[in-house]
Amino acid sequence: MQQHVAARALVVRDEIMIIKCPICDKRFPENDAEAALPFCSMRCKMIDAARWLNEAYGLPEEKMHEEPDWEEE
Ligand SMILES: [Zn+2]
């Protein structure tokens, strides 16, 4: 019965989740003051944003259908 109490205390302590940063794979507690969830820091958050932008602009361009400019008559 005493053991049951101890087990519950352990569960409470485990409620702080350890998160793995998707950018640098660093593990950090979710309540880390430096964290910018789900990233370990603002720096990794910015890296992710930059990657996302690169992907947005880096898409292979489909053949651009050129619209005729001013039609000269
Ligand atoms: Zn990171």
N, CA, C, O and the ligand as a Tripos MOL2 file, in Angstrom:
@<TRIPOS>MOLECULE
protein
  293   291    74     0     0
PROTEIN
NO_CHARGES

@<TRIPOS>ATOM
      1 N           0.8200   -1.2120    0.0000 N.3       1 MET1
      2 CA          0.0000    0.0000    0.0000 C.3       1 MET1
      3 C           0.8590    1.2690    0.0000 C.2       1 MET1
      4 O           0.5450    2.2600   -0.6600 O.2       1 MET1
      5 N           1.9390    1.2010    0.7550 N.am      2 GLN2
      6 CA          2.8750    2.3280    0.7320 C.3       2 GLN2
      7 C           3.4710    2.4780   -0.6770 C.2       2 GLN2
      8 O           3.7160    3.5820   -1.1640 O.2       2 GLN2
      9 N           3.6810    1.3630   -1.2800 N.am      3 GLN3
     10 CA          4.2810    1.3830   -2.6170 C.3       3 GLN3
     11 C           3.3880    2.1080   -3.6130 C.2       3 GLN3
     12 O           3.8620    2.7890   -4.5220 O.2       3 GLN3
     13 N           2.1060    1.9460   -3.4230 N.am      4 HIS4
     14 CA          1.1630    2.5700   -4.3470 C.3       4 HIS4
     15 C           1.3500    4.0950   -4.3470 C.2       4 HIS4
     16 O           1.3420    4.7340   -5.3990 O.2       4 HIS4
     17 N           1.5160    4.6610   -3.1490 N.am      5 VAL5
     18 CA          1.7150    6.1120   -3.0300 C.3       5 VAL5
     19 C           2.9890    6.5280   -3.7570 C.2       5 VAL5
     20 O           3.0060    7.5170   -4.4890 O.2       5 VAL5
     21 N           4.0290    5.7780   -3.5480 N.am      6 ALA6
     22 CA          5.3050    6.1000   -4.1830 C.3       6 ALA6
     23 C           5.1650    6.0780   -5.6990 C.2       6 ALA6
     24 O           5.7190    6.9220   -6.4030 O.2       6 ALA6
     25 N           4.4190    5.1030   -6.1820 N.am      7 ALA7
     26 CA          4.2440    4.9720   -7.6290 C.3       7 ALA7
     27 C           3.5150    6.1930   -8.1910 C.2       7 ALA7
     28 O           3.8230    6.6580   -9.2890 O.2       7 ALA7
     29 N           2.5620    6.6980   -7.4420 N.am      8 ARG8
     30 CA          1.8210    7.8540   -7.9410 C.3       8 ARG8
     31 C           2.7190    9.0900   -8.0230 C.2       8 ARG8
     32 O           2.6310    9.8830   -8.9610 O.2       8 ARG8
     33 N           3.5800    9.2280   -7.0200 N.am      9 ALA9
     34 CA          4.4930   10.3670   -7.0240 C.3       9 ALA9
     35 C           5.3810   10.3230   -8.2670 C.2       9 ALA9
     36 O           5.7030   11.3500   -8.8630 O.2       9 ALA9
     37 N           5.7560    9.1240   -8.6280 N.am     10 LEU10
     38 CA          6.6320    8.9580   -9.7860 C.3      10 LEU10
     39 C           5.9200    9.4090  -11.0590 C.2      10 LEU10
     40 O           6.5190   10.0330  -11.9350 O.2      10 LEU10
     41 N           4.6430    9.0850  -11.1440 N.am     11 VAL11
     42 CA          3.8660    9.4550  -12.3250 C.3      11 VAL11
     43 C           3.8090   10.9740  -12.4530 C.2      11 VAL11
     44 O           3.9550   11.5200  -13.5470 O.2      11 VAL11
     45 N           3.5970   11.6450  -11.3350 N.am     12 VAL12
     46 CA          3.5200   13.0990  -11.3690 C.3      12 VAL12
     47 C           4.8210   13.6810  -11.8980 C.2      12 VAL12
     48 O           4.8190   14.6110  -12.7040 O.2      12 VAL12
     49 N           5.9330   13.1170  -11.4310 N.am     13 ARG13
     50 CA          7.2130   13.6460  -11.8920 C.3      13 ARG13
     51 C           7.3860   13.4200  -13.4040 C.2      13 ARG13
     52 O           8.0100   14.2180  -14.1040 O.2      13 ARG13
     53 N           6.8200   12.3230  -13.8710 N.am     14 ASP14
     54 CA          6.9790   12.0070  -15.2910 C.3      14 ASP14
     55 C           6.0860   12.8460  -16.1900 C.2      14 ASP14
     56 O           6.1360   12.7110  -17.4130 O.2      14 ASP14
     57 N           5.2810   13.6990  -15.6070 N.am     15 GLU15
     58 CA          4.3890   14.4750  -16.4540 C.3      15 GLU15
     59 C           5.1160   15.5410  -17.2660 C.2      15 GLU15
     60 O           4.5840   16.0610  -18.2460 O.2      15 GLU15
     61 N           6.3320   15.8560  -16.8500 N.am     16 ILE16
     62 CA          7.1200   16.7670  -17.6800 C.3      16 ILE16
     63 C           7.6260   15.9590  -18.8670 C.2      16 ILE16
     64 O           8.4440   15.0520  -18.7140 O.2      16 ILE16
     65 N           7.1500   16.2860  -20.0010 N.am     17 MET17
     66 CA          7.5130   15.5110  -21.1780 C.3      17 MET17
     67 C           8.8570   15.9520  -21.7260 C.2      17 MET17
     68 O           9.2180   17.1280  -21.6960 O.2      17 MET17
     69 N           9.5730   14.9780  -22.2180 N.am     18 ILE18
     70 CA         10.8310   15.2730  -22.8950 C.3      18 ILE18
     71 C          10.5090   15.3130  -24.3810 C.2      18 ILE18
     72 O           9.9720   14.3580  -24.9410 O.2      18 ILE18
     73 N          10.8360   16.3990  -24.9910 N.am     19 ILE19
     74 CA         10.5200   16.5880  -26.4050 C.3      19 ILE19
     75 C          11.8040   16.5600  -27.2090 C.2      19 ILE19
     76 O          12.8420   17.0520  -26.7670 O.2      19 ILE19
     77 N          11.7210   15.9820  -28.3860 N.am     20 LYS20
     78 CA         12.8930   15.9490  -29.2540 C.3      20 LYS20
     79 C          12.7170   17.0110  -30.3190 C.2      20 LYS20
     80 O          11.7200   17.0320  -31.0410 O.2      20 LYS20
     81 N          13.6820   17.8760  -30.4040 N.am     21 CYS21
     82 CA         13.6160   18.9460  -31.3840 C.3      21 CYS21
     83 C          13.6970   18.3500  -32.7890 C.2      21 CYS21
     84 O          14.6310   17.6030  -33.0790 O.2      21 CYS21
     85 N          12.7530   18.6600  -33.6560 N.am     22 PRO22
     86 CA         12.7670   18.1020  -35.0070 C.3      22 PRO22
     87 C          13.9050   18.6520  -35.8690 C.2      22 PRO22
     88 O          14.2240   18.0820  -36.9120 O.2      22 PRO22
     89 N          14.5090   19.7420  -35.4430 N.am     23 ILE23
     90 CA         15.5800   20.3440  -36.2330 C.3      23 ILE23
     91 C          16.9370   19.7900  -35.8400 C.2      23 ILE23
     92 O          17.6730   19.2910  -36.6910 O.2      23 ILE23
     93 N          17.2740   19.8730  -34.5640 N.am     24 CYS24
     94 CA         18.6230   19.4730  -34.1530 C.3      24 CYS24
     95 C          18.6420   18.1850  -33.3420 C.2      24 CYS24
     96 O          19.7050   17.7680  -32.8850 O.2      24 CYS24
     97 N          17.4800   17.5400  -33.1510 N.am     25 ASP25
     98 CA         17.3790   16.2800  -32.4230 C.3      25 ASP25
     99 C          17.7710   16.3800  -30.9580 C.2      25 ASP25
    100 O          17.9520   15.3600  -30.2930 O.2      25 ASP25
    101 N          17.9000   17.5750  -30.4580 N.am     26 LYS26
    102 CA         18.2120   17.7360  -29.0450 C.3      26 LYS26
    103 C          16.9650   17.4180  -28.2320 C.2      26 LYS26
    104 O          15.8510   17.7690  -28.6190 O.2      26 LYS26
    105 N          17.1660   16.7450  -27.0960 N.am     27 ARG27
    106 CA         16.0400   16.4490  -26.2190 C.3      27 ARG27
    107 C          15.9750   17.5090  -25.1410 C.2      27 ARG27
    108 O          16.9970   17.8910  -24.5700 O.2      27 ARG27
    109 N          14.7930   17.9750  -24.8700 N.am     28 PHE28
    110 CA         14.6400   19.0140  -23.8570 C.3      28 PHE28
    111 C          13.2930   18.8520  -23.1780 C.2      28 PHE28
    112 O          12.3500   18.3480  -23.7900 O.2      28 PHE28
    113 N          13.1840   19.2780  -21.9040 N.am     29 PRO29
    114 CA         11.8980   19.1940  -21.2030 C.3      29 PRO29
    115 C          10.9400   20.2290  -21.7600 C.2      29 PRO29
    116 O          11.3410   21.3290  -22.1400 O.2      29 PRO29
    117 N           9.6720   19.8630  -21.8030 N.am     30 GLU30
    118 CA          8.6850   20.7550  -22.4200 C.3      30 GLU30
    119 C           8.5790   22.1070  -21.7180 C.2      30 GLU30
    120 O           8.1170   23.0860  -22.3030 O.2      30 GLU30
    121 N           9.0150   22.1480  -20.4470 N.am     31 ASN31
    122 CA          8.9170   23.4200  -19.7210 C.3      31 ASN31
    123 C          10.2220   24.2090  -19.7710 C.2      31 ASN31
    124 O          10.4230   25.1330  -18.9830 O.2      31 ASN31
    125 N          11.0970   23.8480  -20.6840 N.am     32 ASP32
    126 CA         12.3610   24.5630  -20.8430 C.3      32 ASP32
    127 C          12.0790   26.0200  -21.2040 C.2      32 ASP32
    128 O          11.3130   26.3060  -22.1250 O.2      32 ASP32
    129 N          12.6990   26.9260  -20.4760 N.am     33 ALA33
    130 CA         12.4460   28.3530  -20.7030 C.3      33 ALA33
    131 C          12.9050   28.7990  -22.0930 C.2      33 ALA33
    132 O          12.3650   29.7530  -22.6540 O.2      33 ALA33
    133 N          13.8910   28.1130  -22.6380 N.am     34 GLU34
    134 CA         14.4350   28.4780  -23.9480 C.3      34 GLU34
    135 C          13.5990   27.9190  -25.0950 C.2      34 GLU34
    136 O          13.7440   28.3300  -26.2460 O.2      34 GLU34
    137 N          12.7280   26.9800  -24.7610 N.am     35 ALA35
    138 CA         12.0430   26.2530  -25.8170 C.3      35 ALA35
    139 C          11.0400   27.1100  -26.5610 C.2      35 ALA35
    140 O          10.4070   27.9980  -25.9900 O.2      35 ALA35
    141 N          10.9110   26.8320  -27.8200 N.am     36 ALA36
    142 CA          9.8720   27.4340  -28.6560 C.3      36 ALA36
    143 C           9.1610   26.2530  -29.3000 C.2      36 ALA36
    144 O           9.3990   25.9150  -30.4590 O.2      36 ALA36
    145 N           8.2870   25.6380  -28.5230 N.am     37 LEU37
    146 CA          7.6650   24.3790  -28.9320 C.3      37 LEU37
    147 C           7.1350   24.4130  -30.3520 C.2      37 LEU37
    148 O           6.5680   25.4260  -30.7600 O.2      37 LEU37
    149 N           7.2960   23.3490  -31.1200 N.am     38 PRO38
    150 CA          7.9190   22.0860  -30.6950 C.3      38 PRO38
    151 C           9.4320   22.0830  -30.8770 C.2      38 PRO38
    152 O          10.0380   21.0140  -30.9510 O.2      38 PRO38
    153 N          10.0360   23.2270  -30.9500 N.am     39 PHE39
    154 CA         11.4840   23.2960  -31.1460 C.3      39 PHE39
    155 C          12.1840   23.6090  -29.8340 C.2      39 PHE39
    156 O          11.5550   24.1000  -28.8960 O.2      39 PHE39
    157 N          13.4800   23.3300  -29.7610 N.am     40 CYS40
    158 CA         14.2190   23.4880  -28.5140 C.3      40 CYS40
    159 C          14.5370   24.9550  -28.2550 C.2      40 CYS40
    160 O          14.8310   25.3360  -27.1220 O.2      40 CYS40
    161 N          14.4800   25.7720  -29.2870 N.am     41 SER41
    162 CA         14.8580   27.1750  -29.1130 C.3      41 SER41
    163 C          14.3010   27.9950  -30.2640 C.2      41 SER41
    164 O          13.8510   27.4450  -31.2690 O.2      41 SER41
    165 N          14.3340   29.2930  -30.1140 N.am     42 MET42
    166 CA         13.8770   30.1750  -31.1890 C.3      42 MET42
    167 C          14.7180   29.9670  -32.4440 C.2      42 MET42
    168 O          14.2240   30.0750  -33.5660 O.2      42 MET42
    169 N          16.0040   29.6650  -32.2290 N.am     43 ARG43
    170 CA         16.8790   29.4910  -33.3840 C.3      43 ARG43
    171 C          16.4020   28.3410  -34.2700 C.2      43 ARG43
    172 O          16.3440   28.4610  -35.4930 O.2      43 ARG43
    173 N          16.0640   27.2270  -33.6250 N.am     44 CYS44
    174 CA         15.5840   26.0950  -34.4140 C.3      44 CYS44
    175 C          14.2400   26.4130  -35.0520 C.2      44 CYS44
    176 O          13.9400   25.9450  -36.1510 O.2      44 CYS44
    177 N          13.4500   27.1930  -34.3730 N.am     45 LYS45
    178 CA         12.1660   27.5850  -34.9460 C.3      45 LYS45
    179 C          12.3970   28.3990  -36.2220 C.2      45 LYS45
    180 O          11.7010   28.2150  -37.2200 O.2      45 LYS45
    181 N          13.3730   29.2930  -36.1770 N.am     46 MET46
    182 CA         13.6870   30.1050  -37.3550 C.3      46 MET46
    183 C          14.2450   29.2400  -38.4830 C.2      46 MET46
    184 O          13.9470   29.4580  -39.6570 O.2      46 MET46
    185 N          15.0640   28.2490  -38.1000 N.am     47 ILE47
    186 CA         15.6150   27.3510  -39.1240 C.3      47 ILE47
    187 C          14.4770   26.6280  -39.8330 C.2      47 ILE47
    188 O          14.4840   26.4790  -41.0550 O.2      47 ILE47
    189 N          13.4990   26.1800  -39.0480 N.am     48 ASP48
    190 CA         12.3720   25.4760  -39.6410 C.3      48 ASP48
    191 C          11.5870   26.3930  -40.5720 C.2      48 ASP48
    192 O          11.1650   25.9830  -41.6530 O.2      48 ASP48
    193 N          11.3980   27.6360  -40.1430 N.am     49 ALA49
    194 CA         10.6600   28.5890  -40.9710 C.3      49 ALA49
    195 C          11.4030   28.8350  -42.2780 C.2      49 ALA49
    196 O          10.7880   28.9370  -43.3400 O.2      49 ALA49
    197 N          12.7230   28.9310  -42.1960 N.am     50 ALA50
    198 CA         13.5220   29.1640  -43.3960 C.3      50 ALA50
    199 C          13.4280   27.9760  -44.3430 C.2      50 ALA50
    200 O          13.3410   28.1440  -45.5600 O.2      50 ALA50
    201 N          13.4480   26.7690  -43.7710 N.am     51 ARG51
    202 CA         13.3190   25.5840  -44.6110 C.3      51 ARG51
    203 C          11.9930   25.5790  -45.3250 C.2      51 ARG51
    204 O          11.9010   25.2620  -46.5110 O.2      51 ARG51
    205 N          10.9850   25.9320  -44.5910 N.am     52 TRP52
    206 CA          9.6440   25.9300  -45.1690 C.3      52 TRP52
    207 C           9.5650   26.9160  -46.3170 C.2      52 TRP52
    208 O           8.9640   26.6360  -47.3540 O.2      52 TRP52
    209 N          10.1750   28.0680  -46.1220 N.am     53 LEU53
    210 CA         10.1650   29.0740  -47.1830 C.3      53 LEU53
    211 C          10.9190   28.5720  -48.4010 C.2      53 LEU53
    212 O          10.4790   28.7500  -49.5360 O.2      53 LEU53
    213 N          12.0650   27.9410  -48.1520 N.am     54 ASN54
    214 CA         12.8340   27.4010  -49.2740 C.3      54 ASN54
    215 C          12.0120   26.4270  -50.0810 C.2      54 ASN54
    216 O          12.0480   26.4370  -51.3120 O.2      54 ASN54
    217 N          11.2610   25.5750  -49.3760 N.am     55 GLU55
    218 CA         10.4360   24.6150  -50.0880 C.3      55 GLU55
    219 C           9.3590   25.3200  -50.8910 C.2      55 GLU55
    220 O           9.0440   24.9240  -52.0130 O.2      55 GLU55
    221 N           8.8070   26.3500  -50.3180 N.am     56 ALA56
    222 CA          7.7400   27.0660  -51.0010 C.3      56 ALA56
    223 C           8.2420   27.7050  -52.2880 C.2      56 ALA56
    224 O           7.5530   27.7130  -53.3080 O.2      56 ALA56
    225 N           9.4700   28.2440  -52.2170 N.am     57 TYR57
    226 CA         10.0100   28.9060  -53.4070 C.3      57 TYR57
    227 C          10.7730   27.9530  -54.3020 C.2      57 TYR57
    228 O          11.0080   28.2380  -55.4760 O.2      57 TYR57
    229 N          11.1640   26.8000  -53.7290 N.am     58 GLY58
    230 CA         12.0140   25.8810  -54.4760 C.3      58 GLY58
    231 C          11.2460   24.8840  -55.3190 C.2      58 GLY58
    232 O          11.8570   24.0300  -55.9630 O.2      58 GLY58
    233 N           9.9510   24.9640  -55.3340 N.am     59 LEU59
    234 CA          9.1790   24.0260  -56.1370 C.3      59 LEU59
    235 C           9.5660   24.1430  -57.6030 C.2      59 LEU59
    236 O           9.7260   25.2430  -58.1320 O.2      59 LEU59
    237 N           9.7120   23.0070  -58.2430 N.am     60 PRO60
    238 CA         10.0320   23.0570  -59.6680 C.3      60 PRO60
    239 C           8.9160   23.7670  -60.4170 C.2      60 PRO60
    240 O           7.7350   23.4540  -60.2700 O.2      60 PRO60
    241 N           9.3220   24.7080  -61.2050 N.am     61 GLU61
    242 CA          8.3090   25.5010  -61.8870 C.3      61 GLU61
    243 C           7.7180   24.7260  -63.0450 C.2      61 GLU61
    244 O           8.4410   24.2090  -63.8970 O.2      61 GLU61
    245 N           6.4510   24.6540  -63.0680 N.am     62 GLU62
    246 CA          5.8040   24.0420  -64.2110 C.3      62 GLU62
    247 C           6.0100   24.9960  -65.3800 C.2      62 GLU62
    248 O           6.2220   26.1970  -65.2140 O.2      62 GLU62
    249 N           5.9380   24.4180  -66.5470 N.am     63 LYS63
    250 CA          6.1340   25.2580  -67.7220 C.3      63 LYS63
    251 C           5.2300   26.4890  -67.6300 C.2      63 LYS63
    252 O           4.0040   26.3890  -67.5890 O.2      63 LYS63
    253 N           5.8600   27.6070  -67.6020 N.am     64 MET64
    254 CA          5.0600   28.8180  -67.4680 C.3      64 MET64
    255 C           4.3430   29.0990  -68.7730 C.2      64 MET64
    256 O           4.9580   29.2650  -69.8260 O.2      64 MET64
    257 N           3.0550   29.1450  -68.6730 N.am     65 HIS65
    258 CA          2.3420   29.4650  -69.8990 C.3      65 HIS65
    259 C           2.3960   30.9730  -70.0560 C.2      65 HIS65
    260 O           1.8610   31.7350  -69.2510 O.2      65 HIS65
    261 N           3.0510   31.3590  -71.1030 N.am     66 GLU66
    262 CA          3.2510   32.7890  -71.2860 C.3      66 GLU66
    263 C           2.0230   33.4230  -71.8930 C.2      66 GLU66
    264 O           1.5210   33.0390  -72.9500 O.2      66 GLU66
    265 N           1.5960   34.3650  -71.1930 N.am     67 GLU67
    266 CA          0.4510   35.0560  -71.7490 C.3      67 GLU67
    267 C           0.9650   36.0850  -72.7390 C.2      67 GLU67
    268 O           1.9500   36.7740  -72.4750 O.2      67 GLU67
    269 N           0.3180   36.1820  -73.8410 N.am     68 PRO68
    270 CA          0.7930   37.1480  -74.8300 C.3      68 PRO68
    271 C           0.7550   38.5570  -74.2520 C.2      68 PRO68
    272 O          -0.1960   38.9620  -73.5840 O.2      68 PRO68
    273 N           1.8000   39.2640  -74.5310 N.am     69 ASP69
    274 CA          1.8270   40.6390  -74.0500 C.3      69 ASP69
    275 C           0.8030   41.4470  -74.8460 C.2      69 ASP69
    276 O          -0.1440   40.9140  -75.4250 O.2      69 ASP69
    277 N           1.0250   42.6790  -74.8450 N.am     70 TRP70
    278 CA          0.1090   43.5240  -75.5870 C.3      70 TRP70
    279 C           0.0640   43.0930  -77.0310 C.2      70 TRP70
    280 O           1.1020   42.9350  -77.6740 O.2      70 TRP70
    281 N          -1.0930   42.9110  -77.5240 N.am     71 GLU71
    282 CA         -1.2120   42.5150  -78.9140 C.3      71 GLU71
    283 C          -1.0960   43.7630  -79.7690 C.2      71 GLU71
    284 O          -1.8470   44.7300  -79.6440 O.2      71 GLU71
    285 N          -0.1110   43.6780  -80.6420 N.am     72 GLU72
    286 CA          0.0860   44.8690  -81.4820 C.3      72 GLU72
    287 C          -0.7190   44.7300  -82.7480 C.2      72 GLU72
    288 O          -0.7330   43.6660  -83.3680 O.2      72 GLU72
    289 N          -1.3580   45.7470  -83.1210 N.am     73 GLU73
    290 CA         -2.1760   45.6540  -84.3150 C.3      73 GLU73
    291 C          -1.6470   46.5280  -85.4210 C.2      73 GLU73
    292 O          -2.2250   46.5670  -86.5070 O.2      73 GLU73
    293 ZN         16.7640   22.3870  -31.7950 Zn       74 ZN74
@<TRIPOS>BOND
     1     1     2 1
     2     2     3 1
     3     3     4 2
     4     3     5 am
     5     5     6 1
     6     6     7 1
     7     7     8 2
     8     7     9 am
     9     9    10 1
    10    10    11 1
    11    11    12 2
    12    11    13 am
    13    13    14 1
    14    14    15 1
    15    15    16 2
    16    15    17 am
    17    17    18 1
    18    18    19 1
    19    19    20 2
    20    19    21 am
    21    21    22 1
    22    22    23 1
    23    23    24 2
    24    23    25 am
    25    25    26 1
    26    26    27 1
    27    27    28 2
    28    27    29 am
    29    29    30 1
    30    30    31 1
    31    31    32 2
    32    31    33 am
    33    33    34 1
    34    34    35 1
    35    35    36 2
    36    35    37 am
    37    37    38 1
    38    38    39 1
    39    39    40 2
    40    39    41 am
    41    41    42 1
    42    42    43 1
    43    43    44 2
    44    43    45 am
    45    45    46 1
    46    46    47 1
    47    47    48 2
    48    47    49 am
    49    49    50 1
    50    50    51 1
    51    51    52 2
    52    51    53 am
    53    53    54 1
    54    54    55 1
    55    55    56 2
    56    55    57 am
    57    57    58 1
    58    58    59 1
    59    59    60 2
    60    59    61 am
    61    61    62 1
    62    62    63 1
    63    63    64 2
    64    63    65 am
    65    65    66 1
    66    66    67 1
    67    67    68 2
    68    67    69 am
    69    69    70 1
    70    70    71 1
    71    71    72 2
    72    71    73 am
    73    73    74 1
    74    74    75 1
    75    75    76 2
    76    75    77 am
    77    77    78 1
    78    78    79 1
    79    79    80 2
    80    79    81 am
    81    81    82 1
    82    82    83 1
    83    83    84 2
    84    83    85 am
    85    85    86 1
    86    86    87 1
    87    87    88 2
    88    87    89 am
    89    89    90 1
    90    90    91 1
    91    91    92 2
    92    91    93 am
    93    93    94 1
    94    94    95 1
    95    95    96 2
    96    95    97 am
    97    97    98 1
    98    98    99 1
    99    99   100 2
   100    99   101 am
   101   101   102 1
   102   102   103 1
   103   103   104 2
   104   103   105 am
   105   105   106 1
   106   106   107 1
   107   107   108 2
   108   107   109 am
   109   109   110 1
   110   110   111 1
   111   111   112 2
   112   111   113 am
   113   113   114 1
   114   114   115 1
   115   115   116 2
   116   115   117 am
   117   117   118 1
   118   118   119 1
   119   119   120 2
   120   119   121 am
   121   121   122 1
   122   122   123 1
   123   123   124 2
   124   123   125 am
   125   125   126 1
   126   126   127 1
   127   127   128 2
   128   127   129 am
   129   129   130 1
   130   130   131 1
   131   131   132 2
   132   131   133 am
   133   133   134 1
   134   134   135 1
   135   135   136 2
   136   135   137 am
   137   137   138 1
   138   138   139 1
   139   139   140 2
   140   139   141 am
   141   141   142 1
   142   142   143 1
   143   143   144 2
   144   143   145 am
   145   145   146 1
   146   146   147 1
   147   147   148 2
   148   147   149 am
   149   149   150 1
   150   150   151 1
   151   151   152 2
   152   151   153 am
   153   153   154 1
   154   154   155 1
   155   155   156 2
   156   155   157 am
   157   157   158 1
   158   158   159 1
   159   159   160 2
   160   159   161 am
   161   161   162 1
   162   162   163 1
   163   163   164 2
   164   163   165 am
   165   165   166 1
   166   166   167 1
   167   167   168 2
   168   167   169 am
   169   169   170 1
   170   170   171 1
   171   171   172 2
   172   171   173 am
   173   173   174 1
   174   174   175 1
   175   175   176 2
   176   175   177 am
   177   177   178 1
   178   178   179 1
   179   179   180 2
   180   179   181 am
   181   181   182 1
   182   182   183 1
   183   183   184 2
   184   183   185 am
   185   185   186 1
   186   186   187 1
   187   187   188 2
   188   187   189 am
   189   189   190 1
   190   190   191 1
   191   191   192 2
   192   191   193 am
   193   193   194 1
   194   194   195 1
   195   195   196 2
   196   195   197 am
   197   197   198 1
   198   198   199 1
   199   199   200 2
   200   199   201 am
   201   201   202 1
   202   202   203 1
   203   203   204 2
   204   203   205 am
   205   205   206 1
   206   206   207 1
   207   207   208 2
   208   207   209 am
   209   209   210 1
   210   210   211 1
   211   211   212 2
   212   211   213 am
   213   213   214 1
   214   214   215 1
   215   215   216 2
   216   215   217 am
   217   217   218 1
   218   218   219 1
   219   219   220 2
   220   219   221 am
   221   221   222 1
   222   222   223 1
   223   223   224 2
   224   223   225 am
   225   225   226 1
   226   226   227 1
   227   227   228 2
   228   227   229 am
   229   229   230 1
   230   230   231 1
   231   231   232 2
   232   231   233 am
   233   233   234 1
   234   234   235 1
   235   235   236 2
   236   235   237 am
   237   237   238 1
   238   238   239 1
   239   239   240 2
   240   239   241 am
   241   241   242 1
   242   242   243 1
   243   243   244 2
   244   243   245 am
   245   245   246 1
   246   246   247 1
   247   247   248 2
   248   247   249 am
   249   249   250 1
   250   250   251 1
   251   251   252 2
   252   251   253 am
   253   253   254 1
   254   254   255 1
   255   255   256 2
   256   255   257 am
   257   257   258 1
   258   258   259 1
   259   259   260 2
   260   259   261 am
   261   261   262 1
   262   262   263 1
   263   263   264 2
   264   263   265 am
   265   265   266 1
   266   266   267 1
   267   267   268 2
   268   267   269 am
   269   269   270 1
   270   270   271 1
   271   271   272 2
   272   271   273 am
   273   273   274 1
   274   274   275 1
   275   275   276 2
   276   275   277 am
   277   277   278 1
   278   278   279 1
   279   279   280 2
   280   279   281 am
   281   281   282 1
   282   282   283 1
   283   283   284 2
   284   283   285 am
   285   285   286 1
   286   286   287 1
   287   287   288 2
   288   287   289 am
   289   289   290 1
   290   290   291 1
   291   291   292 2
@<TRIPOS>SUBSTRUCTURE
     1 MET1         2 RESIDUE 1 A MET
     2 GLN2         6 RESIDUE 1 A GLN
     3 GLN3        10 RESIDUE 1 A GLN
     4 HIS4        14 RESIDUE 1 A HIS
     5 VAL5        18 RESIDUE 1 A VAL
     6 ALA6        22 RESIDUE 1 A ALA
     7 ALA7        26 RESIDUE 1 A ALA
     8 ARG8        30 RESIDUE 1 A ARG
     9 ALA9        34 RESIDUE 1 A ALA
    10 LEU10       38 RESIDUE 1 A LEU
    11 VAL11       42 RESIDUE 1 A VAL
    12 VAL12       46 RESIDUE 1 A VAL
    13 ARG13       50 RESIDUE 1 A ARG
    14 ASP14       54 RESIDUE 1 A ASP
    15 GLU15       58 RESIDUE 1 A GLU
    16 ILE16       62 RESIDUE 1 A ILE
    17 MET17       66 RESIDUE 1 A MET
    18 ILE18       70 RESIDUE 1 A ILE
    19 ILE19       74 RESIDUE 1 A ILE
    20 LYS20       78 RESIDUE 1 A LYS
    21 CYS21       82 RESIDUE 1 A CYS
    22 PRO22       86 RESIDUE 1 A PRO
    23 ILE23       90 RESIDUE 1 A ILE
    24 CYS24       94 RESIDUE 1 A CYS
    25 ASP25       98 RESIDUE 1 A ASP
    26 LYS26      102 RESIDUE 1 A LYS
    27 ARG27      106 RESIDUE 1 A ARG
    28 PHE28      110 RESIDUE 1 A PHE
    29 PRO29      114 RESIDUE 1 A PRO
    30 GLU30      118 RESIDUE 1 A GLU
    31 ASN31      122 RESIDUE 1 A ASN
    32 ASP32      126 RESIDUE 1 A ASP
    33 ALA33      130 RESIDUE 1 A ALA
    34 GLU34      134 RESIDUE 1 A GLU
    35 ALA35      138 RESIDUE 1 A ALA
    36 ALA36      142 RESIDUE 1 A ALA
    37 LEU37      146 RESIDUE 1 A LEU
    38 PRO38      150 RESIDUE 1 A PRO
    39 PHE39      154 RESIDUE 1 A PHE
    40 CYS40      158 RESIDUE 1 A CYS
    41 SER41      162 RESIDUE 1 A SER
    42 MET42      166 RESIDUE 1 A MET
    43 ARG43      170 RESIDUE 1 A ARG
    44 CYS44      174 RESIDUE 1 A CYS
    45 LYS45      178 RESIDUE 1 A LYS
    46 MET46      182 RESIDUE 1 A MET
    47 ILE47      186 RESIDUE 1 A ILE
    48 ASP48      190 RESIDUE 1 A ASP
    49 ALA49      194 RESIDUE 1 A ALA
    50 ALA50      198 RESIDUE 1 A ALA
    51 ARG51      202 RESIDUE 1 A ARG
    52 TRP52      206 RESIDUE 1 A TRP
    53 LEU53      210 RESIDUE 1 A LEU
    54 ASN54      214 RESIDUE 1 A ASN
    55 GLU55      218 RESIDUE 1 A GLU
    56 ALA56      222 RESIDUE 1 A ALA
    57 TYR57      226 RESIDUE 1 A TYR
    58 GLY58      230 RESIDUE 1 A GLY
    59 LEU59      234 RESIDUE 1 A LEU
    60 PRO60      238 RESIDUE 1 A PRO
    61 GLU61      242 RESIDUE 1 A GLU
    62 GLU62      246 RESIDUE 1 A GLU
    63 LYS63      250 RESIDUE 1 A LYS
    64 MET64      254 RESIDUE 1 A MET
    65 HIS65      258 RESIDUE 1 A HIS
    66 GLU66      262 RESIDUE 1 A GLU
    67 GLU67      266 RESIDUE 1 A GLU
    68 PRO68      270 RESIDUE 1 A PRO
    69 ASP69      274 RESIDUE 1 A ASP
    70 TRP70      278 RESIDUE 1 A TRP
    71 GLU71      282 RESIDUE 1 A GLU
    72 GLU72      286 RESIDUE 1 A GLU
    73 GLU73      290 RESIDUE 1 A GLU
    74 ZN74       293 GROUP 0 **** ****
